[in-house]
């Protein structure tokens, strides 16, 4: 019986990943400035998969998120980074997990 539960969980996870992938888009950083000002934009390192981070956040996997935060793979966008992205007209991958907007540079962090 438990294998059926695990199979159901796996299918839910696949659907969630697929749905999140469809909701991800490239966005000019400048369009996210109002959200940055509110403190709701989260940087995701290119060492991680943006969709996986969004999924873990959506299921409230606090342990995994804290692990990534400790490594600074996931953190609020700093003022310095925001200024550099603004100056360089950065395009970021973005996905919304309310109330957060997760962003990942399309190239290496400036």
LODOKOL-922610 format. One record per residue (C-alpha): residue number from 1; residue in three letters; x, y, z. Coordinates in pm, 1 decimal. Layout:
<vexbas>
<vexba><num>NUM</num><residuo>ALA</residuo><u>X</u><v>Y</v><w>Z</w></vexba>
...
</vexbas>
This chain:
<vexbas>
<vexba><num>1</num><residuo>UNK</residuo><u>0.0</u><v>0.0</v><w>0.0</w></vexba>
<vexba><num>2</num><residuo>UNK</residuo><u>280.1</u><v>245.3</v><w>79.1</w></vexba>
<vexba><num>3</num><residuo>UNK</residuo><u>429.0</u><v>199.1</v><w>-268.2</w></vexba>
<vexba><num>4</num><residuo>UNK</residuo><u>101.4</u><v>329.8</v><w>-411.0</w></vexba>
<vexba><num>5</num><residuo>UNK</residuo><u>132.1</u><v>637.4</v><w>-191.8</w></vexba>
<vexba><num>6</num><residuo>UNK</residuo><u>488.5</u><v>697.5</v><w>-304.2</w></vexba>
<vexba><num>7</num><residuo>UNK</residuo><u>380.6</u><v>659.4</v><w>-666.9</w></vexba>
<vexba><num>8</num><residuo>UNK</residuo><u>104.1</u><v>916.3</v><w>-610.9</w></vexba>
<vexba><num>9</num><residuo>UNK</residuo><u>352.1</u><v>1152.1</v><w>-443.6</w></vexba>
<vexba><num>10</num><residuo>UNK</residuo><u>593.0</u><v>1111.2</v><w>-738.2</w></vexba>
<vexba><num>11</num><residuo>UNK</residuo><u>315.2</u><v>1192.3</v><w>-987.3</w></vexba>
<vexba><num>12</num><residuo>UNK</residuo><u>213.1</u><v>1500.9</v><w>-786.8</w></vexba>
<vexba><num>13</num><residuo>UNK</residuo><u>576.8</u><v>1612.4</v><w>-783.0</w></vexba>
<vexba><num>14</num><residuo>UNK</residuo><u>608.3</u><v>1563.5</v><w>-1160.5</w></vexba>
<vexba><num>15</num><residuo>UNK</residuo><u>289.4</u><v>1762.6</v><w>-1223.0</w></vexba>
<vexba><num>16</num><residuo>UNK</residuo><u>407.7</u><v>2036.4</v><w>-990.1</w></vexba>
<vexba><num>17</num><residuo>UNK</residuo><u>747.6</u><v>2056.4</v><w>-1162.2</w></vexba>
<vexba><num>18</num><residuo>UNK</residuo><u>580.1</u><v>2065.7</v><w>-1503.3</w></vexba>
<vexba><num>19</num><residuo>UNK</residuo><u>335.4</u><v>2337.8</v><w>-1393.2</w></vexba>
<vexba><num>20</num><residuo>UNK</residuo><u>617.1</u><v>2547.0</v><w>-1242.6</w></vexba>
<vexba><num>21</num><residuo>UNK</residuo><u>823.5</u><v>2506.3</v><w>-1557.5</w></vexba>
<vexba><num>22</num><residuo>UNK</residuo><u>534.5</u><v>2642.5</v><w>-1764.8</w></vexba>
<vexba><num>23</num><residuo>UNK</residuo><u>506.2</u><v>2941.6</v><w>-1529.8</w></vexba>
<vexba><num>24</num><residuo>UNK</residuo><u>874.8</u><v>3033.2</v><w>-1556.4</w></vexba>
<vexba><num>25</num><residuo>UNK</residuo><u>977.9</u><v>3310.1</v><w>-1791.7</w></vexba>
<vexba><num>26</num><residuo>UNK</residuo><u>1265.0</u><v>3535.8</v><w>-1885.2</w></vexba>
<vexba><num>27</num><residuo>UNK</residuo><u>1203.1</u><v>3881.5</v><w>-1745.7</w></vexba>
<vexba><num>28</num><residuo>UNK</residuo><u>1401.8</u><v>4205.5</v><w>-1755.4</w></vexba>
<vexba><num>29</num><residuo>UNK</residuo><u>1527.2</u><v>4281.9</v><w>-1404.6</w></vexba>
<vexba><num>30</num><residuo>UNK</residuo><u>1393.0</u><v>4636.8</v><w>-1433.7</w></vexba>
<vexba><num>31</num><residuo>UNK</residuo><u>1035.8</u><v>4501.1</v><w>-1442.6</w></vexba>
<vexba><num>32</num><residuo>UNK</residuo><u>1090.1</u><v>4338.7</v><w>-1103.0</w></vexba>
<vexba><num>33</num><residuo>UNK</residuo><u>1214.9</u><v>4652.8</v><w>-925.4</w></vexba>
<vexba><num>34</num><residuo>UNK</residuo><u>879.8</u><v>4724.3</v><w>-752.9</w></vexba>
<vexba><num>35</num><residuo>UNK</residuo><u>884.9</u><v>4372.2</v><w>-606.3</w></vexba>
<vexba><num>36</num><residuo>UNK</residuo><u>1250.6</u><v>4409.2</v><w>-507.7</w></vexba>
<vexba><num>37</num><residuo>UNK</residuo><u>1155.5</u><v>4729.4</v><w>-323.3</w></vexba>
<vexba><num>38</num><residuo>UNK</residuo><u>895.3</u><v>4528.6</v><w>-128.8</w></vexba>
<vexba><num>39</num><residuo>UNK</residuo><u>1161.1</u><v>4269.3</v><w>-34.9</w></vexba>
<vexba><num>40</num><residuo>UNK</residuo><u>990.1</u><v>3980.7</v><w>-210.9</w></vexba>
<vexba><num>41</num><residuo>UNK</residuo><u>1254.2</u><v>3887.8</v><w>-470.6</w></vexba>
<vexba><num>42</num><residuo>UNK</residuo><u>1473.7</u><v>3587.6</v><w>-394.1</w></vexba>
<vexba><num>43</num><residuo>UNK</residuo><u>1803.3</u><v>3513.0</v><w>-571.7</w></vexba>
<vexba><num>44</num><residuo>UNK</residuo><u>1860.9</u><v>3150.0</v><w>-673.8</w></vexba>
<vexba><num>45</num><residuo>UNK</residuo><u>2218.9</u><v>3053.9</v><w>-755.8</w></vexba>
<vexba><num>46</num><residuo>UNK</residuo><u>2296.1</u><v>2901.3</v><w>-1093.3</w></vexba>
<vexba><num>47</num><residuo>UNK</residuo><u>2427.5</u><v>2605.2</v><w>-889.6</w></vexba>
<vexba><num>48</num><residuo>UNK</residuo><u>2062.5</u><v>2509.4</v><w>-836.0</w></vexba>
<vexba><num>49</num><residuo>UNK</residuo><u>1769.2</u><v>2430.6</v><w>-1060.4</w></vexba>
<vexba><num>50</num><residuo>UNK</residuo><u>1521.6</u><v>2718.5</v><w>-1035.6</w></vexba>
<vexba><num>51</num><residuo>UNK</residuo><u>1222.4</u><v>2486.8</v><w>-1075.6</w></vexba>
<vexba><num>52</num><residuo>UNK</residuo><u>1345.9</u><v>2255.1</v><w>-800.9</w></vexba>
<vexba><num>53</num><residuo>UNK</residuo><u>1390.5</u><v>2548.1</v><w>-562.7</w></vexba>
<vexba><num>54</num><residuo>UNK</residuo><u>1042.8</u><v>2677.5</v><w>-647.6</w></vexba>
<vexba><num>55</num><residuo>UNK</residuo><u>897.2</u><v>2331.4</v><w>-589.2</w></vexba>
<vexba><num>56</num><residuo>UNK</residuo><u>1072.4</u><v>2290.2</v><w>-253.4</w></vexba>
<vexba><num>57</num><residuo>UNK</residuo><u>946.3</u><v>2632.0</v><w>-146.9</w></vexba>
<vexba><num>58</num><residuo>UNK</residuo><u>592.7</u><v>2551.2</v><w>-261.3</w></vexba>
<vexba><num>59</num><residuo>UNK</residuo><u>584.8</u><v>2234.9</v><w>-47.8</w></vexba>
<vexba><num>60</num><residuo>UNK</residuo><u>742.2</u><v>2423.7</v><w>243.9</w></vexba>
<vexba><num>61</num><residuo>UNK</residuo><u>1055.2</u><v>2206.9</v><w>264.0</w></vexba>
<vexba><num>62</num><residuo>UNK</residuo><u>1208.0</u><v>2425.4</v><w>533.2</w></vexba>
<vexba><num>63</num><residuo>UNK</residuo><u>1507.9</u><v>2197.6</v><w>588.3</w></vexba>
<vexba><num>64</num><residuo>UNK</residuo><u>1617.0</u><v>2209.6</v><w>223.2</w></vexba>
<vexba><num>65</num><residuo>UNK</residuo><u>1558.4</u><v>2585.3</v><w>192.4</w></vexba>
<vexba><num>66</num><residuo>UNK</residuo><u>1763.6</u><v>2650.6</v><w>509.5</w></vexba>
<vexba><num>67</num><residuo>UNK</residuo><u>2044.5</u><v>2431.0</v><w>372.4</w></vexba>
<vexba><num>68</num><residuo>UNK</residuo><u>2053.4</u><v>2636.0</v><w>52.0</w></vexba>
<vexba><num>69</num><residuo>UNK</residuo><u>2035.4</u><v>2963.1</v><w>243.9</w></vexba>
<vexba><num>70</num><residuo>UNK</residuo><u>2330.1</u><v>2858.9</v><w>461.4</w></vexba>
<vexba><num>71</num><residuo>UNK</residuo><u>2533.6</u><v>2806.5</v><w>141.9</w></vexba>
<vexba><num>72</num><residuo>UNK</residuo><u>2401.9</u><v>3141.1</v><w>6.3</w></vexba>
<vexba><num>73</num><residuo>UNK</residuo><u>2249.9</u><v>2958.4</v><w>-290.8</w></vexba>
<vexba><num>74</num><residuo>UNK</residuo><u>1912.1</u><v>3107.9</v><w>-199.3</w></vexba>
<vexba><num>75</num><residuo>UNK</residuo><u>1885.6</u><v>3456.1</v><w>-47.8</w></vexba>
<vexba><num>76</num><residuo>UNK</residuo><u>1708.5</u><v>3787.6</v><w>-83.8</w></vexba>
<vexba><num>77</num><residuo>UNK</residuo><u>1851.0</u><v>3991.7</v><w>-369.6</w></vexba>
<vexba><num>78</num><residuo>UNK</residuo><u>2103.2</u><v>4234.3</v><w>-220.0</w></vexba>
<vexba><num>79</num><residuo>UNK</residuo><u>2109.3</u><v>4604.3</v><w>-299.1</w></vexba>
<vexba><num>80</num><residuo>UNK</residuo><u>2449.4</u><v>4560.5</v><w>-466.5</w></vexba>
<vexba><num>81</num><residuo>UNK</residuo><u>2327.3</u><v>4280.5</v><w>-688.7</w></vexba>
<vexba><num>82</num><residuo>UNK</residuo><u>2010.5</u><v>4471.0</v><w>-778.3</w></vexba>
<vexba><num>83</num><residuo>UNK</residuo><u>2218.8</u><v>4775.5</v><w>-878.8</w></vexba>
<vexba><num>84</num><residuo>UNK</residuo><u>2452.2</u><v>4563.4</v><w>-1093.1</w></vexba>
<vexba><num>85</num><residuo>UNK</residuo><u>2159.4</u><v>4390.4</v><w>-1264.0</w></vexba>
<vexba><num>86</num><residuo>UNK</residuo><u>1991.2</u><v>4725.8</v><w>-1325.7</w></vexba>
<vexba><num>87</num><residuo>UNK</residuo><u>2310.8</u><v>4876.5</v><w>-1468.8</w></vexba>
<vexba><num>88</num><residuo>UNK</residuo><u>2367.4</u><v>4575.1</v><w>-1695.6</w></vexba>
<vexba><num>89</num><residuo>UNK</residuo><u>2003.6</u><v>4544.3</v><w>-1810.1</w></vexba>
<vexba><num>90</num><residuo>UNK</residuo><u>2003.8</u><v>4187.7</v><w>-1677.6</w></vexba>
<vexba><num>91</num><residuo>UNK</residuo><u>1747.1</u><v>3938.1</v><w>-1796.7</w></vexba>
<vexba><num>92</num><residuo>UNK</residuo><u>1653.0</u><v>3684.2</v><w>-1530.0</w></vexba>
<vexba><num>93</num><residuo>UNK</residuo><u>1453.3</u><v>3365.1</v><w>-1518.1</w></vexba>
<vexba><num>94</num><residuo>UNK</residuo><u>1161.3</u><v>3426.5</v><w>-1284.1</w></vexba>
<vexba><num>95</num><residuo>UNK</residuo><u>889.5</u><v>3219.1</v><w>-1123.0</w></vexba>
<vexba><num>96</num><residuo>UNK</residuo><u>632.8</u><v>3325.1</v><w>-864.1</w></vexba>
<vexba><num>97</num><residuo>UNK</residuo><u>569.6</u><v>3127.3</v><w>-546.8</w></vexba>
<vexba><num>98</num><residuo>UNK</residuo><u>349.8</u><v>3373.6</v><w>-360.0</w></vexba>
<vexba><num>99</num><residuo>UNK</residuo><u>449.8</u><v>3593.1</v><w>-194.0</w></vexba>
<vexba><num>100</num><residuo>UNK</residuo><u>796.7</u><v>3539.4</v><w>-340.1</w></vexba>
<vexba><num>101</num><residuo>UNK</residuo><u>945.2</u><v>3588.4</v><w>-684.8</w></vexba>
<vexba><num>102</num><residuo>UNK</residuo><u>1240.9</u><v>3359.4</v><w>-740.8</w></vexba>
<vexba><num>103</num><residuo>UNK</residuo><u>1497.8</u><v>3486.1</v><w>-989.3</w></vexba>
<vexba><num>104</num><residuo>UNK</residuo><u>1805.8</u><v>3337.9</v><w>-1147.3</w></vexba>
<vexba><num>105</num><residuo>UNK</residuo><u>2038.1</u><v>3522.4</v><w>-1383.7</w></vexba>
<vexba><num>106</num><residuo>UNK</residuo><u>2040.6</u><v>3395.5</v><w>-1739.7</w></vexba>
<vexba><num>107</num><residuo>UNK</residuo><u>2419.1</u><v>3413.6</v><w>-1721.2</w></vexba>
<vexba><num>108</num><residuo>UNK</residuo><u>2673.9</u><v>3426.4</v><w>-1438.9</w></vexba>
<vexba><num>109</num><residuo>UNK</residuo><u>2620.4</u><v>3656.8</v><w>-1142.5</w></vexba>
<vexba><num>110</num><residuo>UNK</residuo><u>2782.8</u><v>3997.2</v><w>-1212.8</w></vexba>
</vexbas>
